[in-house]
């Protein structure tokens, strides 16, 4: 099944971070612009500052304030995202891909979109030598049916978490790809989840370079754009510095 992507996508690389909350909210601002027609379909690519993005359900737990403090102690900024799911952590060793597109009936393809993008991102990782697949790993953090994971023998680690926000006339699909330096992410998740009282397996938190040493965020960004280029025209993708 082919991806139902816009025929053209503007590639927009965000070079400067505005802060954890501001960067999360900027995606929603872009979604509103696309919905209104003042902005066409686009890909926003950026490397975030160290952030623990808590879900709405996390914010209602008794241990939420302590979990925020745990994030800060580990050098991560706590933020609450409007999409669902549980806490996820990321930093500048990760790549965030926000795909925002107008759609007359954005709700109709919402679930199928998870599978389609999961397959495309797994393909991008496989092009870099990773044994990647789509599906929930038992005990993973921020569990999801369409997580993208990497395998090495019998060991699997979560590499990409995805979330989606749908409004009348447009949708936002956001993917967080953990590429480098997984240790700080694992530490902050251990501490934050303990305060939230949520059980999970820390072994499921890893990065692409844990499985194929030497992989960089630049490598993954290039592979993602190559996967996209098989489905749509990318408008003025800037060369990497």
C-alpha positions in Angstrom: 0.0 0.0 0.0 1.4 3.4 -1.0 1.7 6.2 1.5 -1.0 8.9 1.2 1.5 11.7 1.3 1.0 15.1 -0.2 2.5 15.3 -3.7 5.0 17.9 -2.5 6.5 18.5 1.0 8.5 21.5 2.1 11.5 20.4 4.1 12.1 22.8 7.0 15.1 22.2 9.3 14.9 24.0 12.6 18.4 25.0 13.5 17.7 26.8 16.8 15.7 25.4 19.8 13.2 27.7 21.4 12.8 25.6 24.6 11.0 22.3 25.3 7.5 23.7 25.6 7.9 26.1 22.7 9.3 23.5 20.4 6.4 21.1 21.2 3.8 23.9 20.7 5.4 25.1 17.5 4.2 21.9 15.8 0.7 22.7 16.9 1.1 26.3 15.5 2.2 24.8 12.2 -0.7 22.4 12.2 -3.1 25.3 12.6 -1.4 27.2 9.7 -1.7 24.1 7.5 -5.4 23.7 8.5 -6.1 27.3 7.6 -4.2 27.1 4.3 -1.6 29.7 5.0 1.1 26.9 5.0 1.4 24.0 2.7 2.4 20.4 3.7 5.8 20.2 5.3 8.4 18.2 7.1 9.9 19.9 10.2 13.2 18.3 11.3 15.0 19.2 14.5 17.2 18.0 17.3 15.6 18.9 20.6 17.1 20.1 23.8 17.0 17.4 26.6 13.3 17.0 27.3 11.0 14.6 29.1 7.7 14.9 27.3 5.0 13.6 29.7 1.6 12.5 28.5 -1.7 13.9 29.8 -2.3 10.8 31.9 1.1 11.2 33.5 0.2 14.7 34.6 -2.8 13.4 36.6 -0.7 10.9 38.6 0.2 11.6 42.3 3.9 11.3 41.5 3.9 13.8 38.6 5.6 16.7 40.5 8.3 14.3 41.8 8.8 12.9 38.2 9.3 16.5 36.9 11.9 17.0 39.6 13.6 13.8 38.6 13.8 15.0 35.0 15.3 18.3 36.1 17.9 16.5 38.3 19.0 14.6 35.2 19.4 17.7 33.1 16.1 17.3 31.2 13.3 19.8 30.9 9.9 18.4 31.8 7.1 19.3 29.4 3.5 18.0 28.9 2.5 17.2 25.3 -1.1 17.3 24.1 -0.9 14.0 22.4 -1.5 10.7 24.2 1.0 8.1 25.5 3.3 8.0 28.5 6.6 9.9 29.2 9.2 9.8 26.5 12.7 11.3 26.8 14.9 12.8 24.1 17.9 15.1 23.6 20.2 16.3 20.8 21.2 12.8 19.9 17.7 12.3 18.6 15.9 13.5 15.5 12.3 14.7 15.6 10.3 14.6 12.4 7.0 16.5 12.3 5.0 15.7 9.2 2.1 18.1 8.8 -0.4 17.8 6.0 -3.8 19.1 5.0 -6.5 16.4 4.6 -10.2 16.9 4.0 -11.0 13.8 6.1 -8.1 13.6 8.4 -9.7 11.3 10.9 -10.5 8.5 8.4 -6.9 7.4 7.9 -5.6 8.0 11.4 -4.9 4.5 12.5 -3.6 3.4 9.1 -1.2 6.3 9.2 0.6 4.8 12.2 1.3 1.6 10.3 2.3 3.3 7.1 4.8 5.6 8.7 6.1 2.9 11.0 6.9 0.8 7.9 8.6 3.8 6.2 10.8 4.7 9.1 11.7 1.0 9.7 12.8 0.9 6.0 14.9 4.0 6.5 16.7 2.3 9.5 17.2 -0.9 7.6 18.9 1.1 4.8 21.6 1.9 7.5 22.1 -1.7 8.4 19.7 -2.0 11.3 17.4 -5.0 11.7 14.3 -2.9 12.3 10.7 -3.8 12.7 7.3 -2.4 13.8 5.4 -3.3 17.0 5.3 -3.0 20.7 8.2 -4.5 22.7 7.1 -6.1 26.0 7.9 -3.6 28.8 8.8 -0.7 26.6 8.5 2.9 27.8 5.6 4.9 26.3 4.2 1.7 24.8 2.7 1.8 21.4 1.4 -0.7 18.9 3.4 0.9 16.1 6.7 1.6 17.8 9.8 1.0 15.6 12.4 -1.2 17.2 15.8 -2.6 16.4 16.9 -6.1 17.0 20.2 -7.8 17.7 19.8 -11.5 18.1 17.0 -12.0 20.7 17.4 -8.5 22.1 15.1 -5.7 21.0 15.2 -2.0 21.8 12.8 0.8 21.0 14.2 3.3 18.6 11.2 5.4 17.4 8.1 6.5 19.1 5.3 8.1 17.2 2.3 10.3 18.0 -0.4 11.9 16.0 -2.8 14.8 16.4 -5.8 15.2 14.0 -7.9 18.3 13.6 -10.6 19.1 11.1 -8.8 19.6 7.8 -5.2 18.6 8.7 -3.0 16.2 10.7 0.3 16.2 12.5 2.4 13.0 12.7 5.4 13.3 15.0 8.2 10.8 15.2 11.1 10.8 17.7 14.1 8.8 16.5 16.7 8.0 19.2 20.1 7.7 17.4 23.0 8.5 19.8 23.8 8.5 23.5 21.1 6.4 25.0 22.5 6.3 28.6 21.1 9.7 29.7 17.7 8.8 28.3 17.6 5.5 30.1 18.6 7.1 33.4 16.0 9.9 33.3 13.3 7.4 32.3 14.2 5.1 35.2 14.0 7.9 37.7 10.8 9.5 36.2 8.9 6.3 35.8 9.7 5.3 39.3 8.2 8.5 40.6 5.1 8.0 38.4 4.7 4.4 39.7 4.8 2.9 36.2 6.5 -0.4 35.6 8.7 -0.9 32.5 11.9 -2.6 31.4 14.9 -0.2 31.1 16.6 -2.6 28.6 14.0 -1.5 26.1 15.4 2.1 26.0 18.3 2.3 23.5 19.6 4.1 20.4 20.4 3.2 16.9 24.2 3.4 17.6 23.8 0.8 20.3 23.0 -1.7 17.5 25.1 -0.4 14.7 28.0 1.6 16.1 28.9 4.8 14.3 25.4 5.7 13.1 24.9 9.5 13.5 21.8 11.7 13.5 22.9 13.1 10.1 22.9 9.5 8.7 19.4 8.9 10.0 18.1 12.3 8.7 19.5 11.5 5.2 17.9 8.0 5.3 14.5 9.4 6.3 14.6 12.0 3.5 15.6 9.2 1.1 12.6 7.1 2.2 10.3 10.1 1.8 11.7 10.9 -1.7 10.3 7.6 -2.9 6.8 8.8 -2.2 6.7 12.5 -2.7 8.7 15.5 -4.0 10.8 17.2 -1.4 10.9 21.0 -1.9 14.3 22.6 -1.5 15.8 20.2 1.0 18.9 22.1 2.3 22.2 20.3 2.2 23.5 19.3 5.6 26.2 21.6 7.0 
